[in-house]
Amino acid sequence: MNDAWLYVVLLGAAAVLYAFLIPKNKSGKQSASGSDSVVREVEQTLEQYMVEMEKENDDLVNLLVQIRQETGAKQLALQEQLAEMRSRLSEMERTSGKHEVRIEQLSSVEQAIPEVRTSQETAKRLKNELIEIAVEQEQLEPEVEPEDSVRSRYSQLFEMHDQGKSIDAIAKTTGMQRGEIQLILRLAKREDA
């Protein structure tokens, strides 16, 4: 834009120099009318140049306003996208926290399963030893009532399992814990074997 003003100043200086260099005729009328016409032509040229410069300046200002608006719209869109990404990140952090708690719960259940197995095995062994001792001492009657099987105690659970229901669906229906259901299914497999 400074270059444009420089051109205007140079063009004006050239017009002034041109006015001084025009040879003056001896007759004042011809020279006055000739210099008037030259001055008018220079003025018209300068006015036309100034109009073009103003038009170009207006176009530049409009272009800058348009660029500013587009930049503002893009910045707003990026800020909205950033806010959405932040909300997604916080949701994922909450979800991962829930998963970590669930994993800890499952690992504690898995650690408890061997303890339950060993205690059940110990109970069976002690029961068998007591039965043997009682038989030896003839304190038991000849007919021993059969123990309820795991399948008979949890018939609803096994019906649902035989129908192909998942452990989670069985847990929701029966109100039992998932680990408890898995334990009962494993005990039934051992009992069947």
C-alpha positions as CSV (number, residue, x, y, z in Angstrom):
1,M,0.0,0.0,0.0
2,N,3.0,2.3,0.6
3,D,4.1,1.6,-2.9
4,A,0.9,3.0,-4.3
5,W,1.3,6.3,-2.5
6,L,4.9,6.4,-3.7
7,Y,3.6,6.1,-7.3
8,V,1.1,8.8,-6.7
9,V,3.8,11.2,-5.4
10,L,6.1,10.4,-8.3
11,L,3.3,10.8,-10.8
12,G,2.5,14.2,-9.2
13,A,6.1,15.3,-9.3
14,A,6.4,14.2,-12.9
15,A,3.3,16.3,-13.8
16,V,4.8,19.4,-12.0
17,L,8.1,18.9,-13.9
18,Y,6.2,18.5,-17.1
19,A,4.4,21.8,-16.5
20,F,7.6,23.6,-16.0
21,L,9.3,22.2,-19.1
22,I,6.6,23.0,-21.6
23,P,7.9,25.7,-23.8
24,K,6.0,29.0,-23.4
25,N,4.7,30.5,-26.6
26,K,5.0,34.1,-27.1
27,S,1.4,34.5,-27.4
28,G,-0.1,34.2,-23.8
29,K,-3.4,32.9,-25.0
30,Q,-2.2,29.8,-26.8
31,S,0.2,29.0,-24.0
32,A,-2.5,29.5,-21.4
33,S,-5.0,27.3,-23.2
34,G,-2.4,24.7,-24.0
35,S,-1.1,24.5,-20.4
36,D,-4.8,24.5,-19.1
37,S,-5.5,21.5,-21.3
38,V,-2.3,19.7,-20.2
39,V,-3.2,20.5,-16.5
40,R,-6.7,19.1,-17.1
41,E,-5.4,16.0,-18.7
42,V,-2.9,15.5,-15.8
43,E,-5.7,16.1,-13.3
44,Q,-8.0,13.7,-15.0
45,T,-5.3,11.1,-15.1
46,L,-4.5,11.6,-11.5
47,E,-8.2,11.5,-10.5
48,Q,-8.6,8.3,-12.5
49,Y,-5.6,6.8,-10.9
50,M,-6.8,7.8,-7.4
51,V,-10.3,6.2,-8.1
52,E,-8.6,3.0,-9.2
53,M,-6.4,3.1,-6.0
54,E,-9.4,3.6,-3.8
55,K,-11.2,0.7,-5.5
56,E,-8.2,-1.6,-5.0
57,N,-7.9,-0.5,-1.4
58,D,-11.7,-1.2,-0.8
59,D,-11.2,-4.6,-2.5
60,L,-8.2,-5.3,-0.2
61,V,-10.2,-4.3,2.9
62,N,-13.1,-6.5,1.9
63,L,-10.7,-9.4,1.3
64,L,-9.1,-8.9,4.7
65,V,-12.6,-8.8,6.4
66,Q,-13.6,-12.0,4.6
67,I,-10.3,-13.7,5.6
68,R,-10.9,-12.6,9.2
69,Q,-14.4,-14.0,9.2
70,E,-13.3,-17.3,7.7
71,T,-10.5,-17.6,10.2
72,G,-12.9,-16.9,13.1
73,A,-15.3,-19.5,11.8
74,K,-12.5,-22.1,11.5
75,Q,-11.1,-21.2,14.9
76,L,-14.6,-21.6,16.4
77,A,-15.0,-25.0,14.7
78,L,-11.6,-26.1,16.0
79,Q,-12.5,-25.0,19.6
80,E,-15.8,-27.0,19.4
81,Q,-13.9,-30.1,18.1
82,L,-11.3,-29.7,20.9
83,A,-14.1,-29.5,23.5
84,E,-15.7,-32.6,22.1
85,M,-12.3,-34.4,22.2
86,R,-11.8,-33.4,25.8
87,S,-15.3,-34.7,26.7
88,R,-14.5,-38.0,24.9
89,L,-11.2,-38.3,26.8
90,S,-12.8,-37.7,30.2
91,E,-15.5,-40.3,29.3
92,M,-12.8,-42.8,28.3
93,E,-10.9,-42.1,31.6
94,R,-14.1,-42.8,33.6
95,T,-14.7,-46.0,31.6
96,S,-11.1,-47.2,32.0
97,G,-11.4,-46.6,35.8
98,K,-14.5,-48.7,35.9
99,H,-12.8,-51.4,34.0
100,E,-9.8,-51.4,36.3
101,V,-12.1,-51.8,39.3
102,R,-13.9,-54.6,37.6
103,I,-10.6,-56.3,36.8
104,E,-9.5,-56.1,40.4
105,Q,-12.8,-57.6,41.5
106,L,-12.4,-60.5,39.0
107,S,-8.8,-61.1,40.1
108,S,-9.9,-61.2,43.7
109,V,-12.7,-63.7,42.8
110,E,-10.2,-65.8,40.9
111,Q,-7.8,-65.9,43.9
112,A,-10.7,-67.0,46.1
113,I,-11.7,-69.9,43.8
114,P,-8.6,-72.0,44.7
115,E,-9.3,-71.4,48.4
116,V,-12.9,-72.6,48.0
117,R,-11.7,-75.6,46.1
118,T,-9.2,-76.6,48.8
119,S,-11.7,-76.1,51.5
120,Q,-14.3,-78.2,49.7
121,E,-11.7,-80.9,49.1
122,T,-10.7,-80.8,52.7
123,A,-14.4,-81.0,53.8
124,K,-15.0,-84.0,51.5
125,R,-11.9,-85.7,52.8
126,L,-12.9,-85.1,56.4
127,K,-16.4,-86.3,55.6
128,N,-15.1,-89.5,54.0
129,E,-12.8,-90.1,57.0
130,L,-15.7,-89.6,59.4
131,I,-17.8,-92.0,57.4
132,E,-15.1,-94.6,57.5
133,I,-14.6,-94.1,61.3
134,A,-18.3,-94.4,61.8
135,V,-18.6,-97.5,59.7
136,E,-15.7,-99.0,61.6
137,Q,-17.4,-98.2,64.9
138,E,-20.8,-99.3,63.5
139,Q,-22.4,-96.0,64.6
140,L,-23.9,-95.4,61.2
141,E,-27.0,-97.1,60.0
142,P,-26.6,-99.3,56.9
143,E,-28.5,-96.9,54.7
144,V,-26.9,-93.5,54.2
145,E,-29.1,-90.9,52.6
146,P,-27.5,-89.6,49.4
147,E,-26.3,-86.0,49.5
148,D,-28.1,-83.5,47.4
149,S,-26.2,-82.9,44.3
150,V,-25.1,-79.4,43.1
151,R,-27.5,-79.8,40.1
152,S,-30.5,-80.5,42.3
153,R,-29.7,-77.5,44.6
154,Y,-29.3,-75.1,41.7
155,S,-31.7,-76.5,39.2
156,Q,-32.8,-73.1,37.8
157,L,-29.2,-72.2,37.2
158,F,-28.5,-75.4,35.3
159,E,-31.7,-75.2,33.3
160,M,-30.7,-71.7,32.1
161,H,-27.2,-72.8,31.4
162,D,-28.5,-75.8,29.4
163,Q,-30.7,-73.4,27.4
164,G,-27.5,-71.6,26.3
165,K,-27.9,-68.5,28.4
166,S,-24.7,-66.6,29.3
167,I,-23.3,-66.3,32.8
168,D,-24.2,-62.6,32.9
169,A,-27.8,-63.4,31.9
170,I,-28.0,-66.1,34.6
171,A,-26.5,-63.7,37.2
172,K,-29.1,-61.1,36.4
173,T,-32.0,-63.6,36.6
174,T,-31.0,-65.4,39.7
175,G,-29.4,-62.4,41.5
176,M,-26.2,-64.4,42.1
177,Q,-22.7,-63.1,41.5
178,R,-20.9,-64.1,38.3
179,G,-18.0,-65.7,40.1
180,E,-20.4,-67.8,42.3
181,I,-22.1,-69.1,39.1
182,Q,-18.8,-70.0,37.6
183,L,-17.8,-71.8,40.8
184,I,-21.1,-73.8,40.9
185,L,-20.7,-74.8,37.2
186,R,-17.2,-76.0,37.9
187,L,-18.3,-78.0,40.9
188,A,-21.0,-79.7,38.9
189,K,-18.5,-80.7,36.2
190,R,-16.3,-82.2,39.0
191,E,-19.3,-84.0,40.5
192,D,-20.2,-85.4,37.1
193,A,-16.7,-86.6,36.5
